[in-house]
Amino acid sequence: MIKLKEEFDYKSLSRRLDIELDKLIMEHERQQKAFEDEIERLATEAHHRISEAERNYADSLE
């Protein structure tokens, strides 16, 4: 009977750890997506600023 109790406890612990792992994976994926979105936003903003600077430079040469 003790052996069954130990096996049950391990199964229960394993189940809890699987749930916790799934939560951590989902949180990591959410943070990774937010990070990638922010990088893309910054790259787009930088591209716009470079284009604007090039236009201003071209206008000043005229």
Secondary structure, 3 states (H helix, E strand, C coil): CHHHHHHHHHHHHHHHHHHHHHHHHHHHHHHHHHHHHHHHHHHHHHHHHHHHHHHHHHHHHC
